[in-house]
Amino acid sequence: MLQLYQLELRKAIKSKRPGKLSKGVLFHQDNAPAHKLTVAMAAVKDCGFELVDHPPYSPDLAPSDYFLFPNMKKHLAGKRYQTDDEVISAVEDFFGDQDESFYTAGIQELQHRWKKCVDRRGDYVEK
């Protein structure tokens, strides 16, 4: 099971960010139960990735919550889809069409939010 998870993790990074595995990977994930499983944590470690800690109960520090999903929501606003497959395709197209600067902006915002969280002694960044 662990080897399969590692293989899938490496394959996903290779396909989504070619050339990044050789440069070192900072790996960020929230504290969802599936992410905290021993097998998941071991796979990240065994891949040689550096896991970036995520404070508990901090949705304001999750890039999906403050950056990815709001941008996707703006893009999809007002559009209608007939099937689940159309929605999936639209979401995949949106994220696939973004260049590196889009994702860099989200990570730079994360750095800013972490600093605010530390300055506020762990209190939420956005209320």
C-alpha positions in Angstrom: 0.0 0.0 0.0 2.8 2.4 0.9 4.7 1.8 -2.3 1.5 2.4 -4.4 0.8 5.7 -2.5 4.4 6.8 -3.1 4.2 5.9 -6.8 0.9 7.8 -7.2 2.3 10.8 -5.4 5.5 11.0 -7.5 3.5 10.4 -10.7 1.1 13.2 -9.9 3.9 15.7 -9.2 5.8 14.6 -12.4 2.7 15.1 -14.5 1.6 18.4 -12.9 5.0 20.0 -12.3 7.6 18.4 -14.6 11.2 18.8 -13.5 10.3 19.7 -9.9 11.2 16.3 -8.3 14.9 16.9 -8.8 14.8 20.3 -7.2 13.3 19.3 -3.9 9.6 19.5 -3.0 8.0 21.3 -0.2 4.8 19.4 0.4 1.8 21.2 2.0 -1.4 19.5 3.0 -4.0 20.3 5.6 -4.8 18.2 8.6 -7.6 16.1 7.0 -7.7 12.6 8.5 -6.6 11.0 5.3 -3.5 13.2 5.2 -2.5 12.3 8.7 -2.6 8.5 8.2 0.7 6.8 8.9 0.9 5.5 5.3 0.4 9.0 3.9 3.0 10.6 6.2 5.5 7.8 5.4 4.9 8.1 1.7 5.7 11.9 1.8 8.8 11.2 3.9 10.0 8.3 1.8 9.7 10.4 -1.4 12.2 12.8 0.2 9.7 15.6 0.3 9.8 18.2 3.1 6.4 18.3 4.7 5.3 21.8 5.7 3.3 21.7 8.9 -0.3 23.0 8.9 -1.6 24.5 12.2 -4.8 22.7 13.4 -8.1 24.3 12.8 -6.8 26.9 10.4 -8.9 27.0 7.3 -7.6 30.5 6.7 -4.2 29.0 6.0 -5.4 26.4 3.4 -4.6 27.7 -0.1 -7.6 25.8 -1.5 -9.9 27.9 0.8 -8.5 31.4 0.4 -7.1 31.1 -3.2 -7.8 28.1 -5.4 -11.6 27.7 -4.9 -12.5 31.4 -4.8 -10.7 31.9 -8.2 -12.3 28.8 -9.6 -15.7 30.0 -8.4 -15.3 33.4 -10.1 -14.3 31.6 -13.3 -17.4 29.3 -13.2 -19.8 31.9 -12.1 -23.0 32.1 -14.2 -22.1 29.1 -16.3 -24.5 26.1 -16.4 -23.5 22.5 -16.9 -25.7 19.5 -17.9 -23.6 16.7 -16.5 -21.1 16.0 -13.8 -18.5 15.3 -16.5 -19.0 18.8 -17.9 -18.3 20.3 -14.4 -15.3 18.1 -14.0 -13.9 19.1 -17.4 -14.5 22.8 -16.7 -12.6 22.6 -13.3 -9.8 20.6 -14.9 -9.5 23.1 -17.7 -9.4 26.0 -15.3 -6.6 24.6 -13.2 -4.8 23.2 -16.2 -4.8 26.6 -18.0 -3.2 28.4 -15.1 0.5 29.1 -15.4 3.2 28.9 -12.7 2.6 32.6 -11.7 -1.0 31.8 -10.6 0.2 29.1 -8.2 3.1 31.2 -7.0 0.7 34.0 -6.1 -1.3 31.6 -3.9 1.8 30.3 -2.1 3.1 33.8 -1.6 -0.2 34.7 0.0 0.2 31.6 2.2 3.6 33.0 3.5 1.9 36.3 4.3 -1.0 34.6 6.1 1.4 32.4 8.2 3.2 35.5 9.3 -0.1 37.1 10.3 -1.0 33.9 12.2 2.3 34.0 14.1 1.9 37.7 14.8 -1.6 37.0 16.2 -0.3 34.1 18.3 -2.3 31.5 16.4 -5.6 33.4 16.0 -7.4 33.2 12.7 -6.0 35.4 10.0 -9.4 36.2 8.4 -12.6 36.2 10.4 
